[in-house]
Amino acid sequence: MPKMTFIDPKGVPREVDAPLGLSVLEIAHKHGVDIEGACEGSLACSTCHVIVDAAWFKQLETPTEDEEDMLDLAFGLTRTSRLGCQIVMTEALDGLVVTLPAATRNAQG
């Protein structure tokens, strides 16, 4: 089974099984990783904001305009920021590494 690693805000890594077809948000929830996901993956908030390791970022599909709009609301936005609900696990992403930001901002309306 593919794996991925979540790095918590203190820098502690946690490798987990990452079933194909699940989003990073779903994988986090499956393993009790602390990502809120207030809108449950409906692309209506930025609480599943993750910072993708630079080595992996170029392998992701380009974010949609809707995702970019939600990312604009994210706390601690970086060049490799993405929404966890929009990254779906594939064989090519086996080994993906993402860091959880120090805080999130729920701007869900």
N, C-alpha and C positions, 0 to 999 in steps of 0.2 A: 504494500500500500504506500502511496506517496506520503511524504512527510512535509511539514513546514515548521518554522520556528517563530514564536512570538517572543519579543524582548520587552519586558515590562519597563515602566518609566525609570526604574532604578538601575536598568541595565542587565537584569537577570534573564537569561534565555530559557525558553521552555519549548522543547520539541514535541510535536503531537502528530498523530495520524491525521492525514488530510484527504478524506475521501473525494474521489473525482466527482465533479459536478456540483459540489457544495461551494458556497461563497466563503470567503475568509471570515465574514461575520458568523455564518452558520457553524463553521469549524470552531471558532472561538467559543460560541455558546455551548457546543457539544462537549467541550473540554473544560468548561468553567473558567475560561479566560475572561478577564474583566473588560469587556467592550459592551457599551450600553446598547446601541442599535435601537434608539427610541422609536423610530418609524417602522421597525421590523423589516428593513430592507426595501422600503417603497420609494427610496430616493427623495425623501421629504425632510431630511435633517442631516447633520454632519457628525453625529455622535459615534459613528463607526469609523471615524478618521484613523488611518494608520499611515505610518511612514515606511515606505517600501525601501529595502536595502538597494542602494544605487546599482549594484550588479544585477539585480532582478528587474529594476524598473523598466528598462528598455524592452524586456520580454513581454510586458503587459500590453493589452490592446489600448489604443488611445481612449482617454475618457470622453464620454459624451458631453455635450454642452450642459445638459441638466446636472451631471455629476460635477462639472467645473463650477457651476453656479452654487451648488451646495458646499463645495470645498472652499469657496470664498468666505463662507461663514465659520470655517473650522478654526479652532484655537491652535496656534503654533504651526501654521501652514508652512510646508517646506517644498522644495522643488520636486521631491519624490512622494508627495502626499497623494493618497487615494482614499476612496471610501471602501471599507471592507466588504460592503454588500455588493460592490460592483466588480470584485476580483473573484472569478470562478476558477476553482482548482482544475488543472489539466495535467497530463503527464509532463508537459514541458515545464510546469511550475514546481515539479517535485524538488523540494529543498528550499522553497521560497522563505525569505526572512523578512518579517515586518516588525517595526517598533511601535509600541503604543505611546501616544503623546502623553505629556504630563497631566493634561486636563482636556476636557471636551466642553463644547458649548452647545446647548440644545436650543436652537433657534427655530424649532418646529412651530409652525403657526397653526 
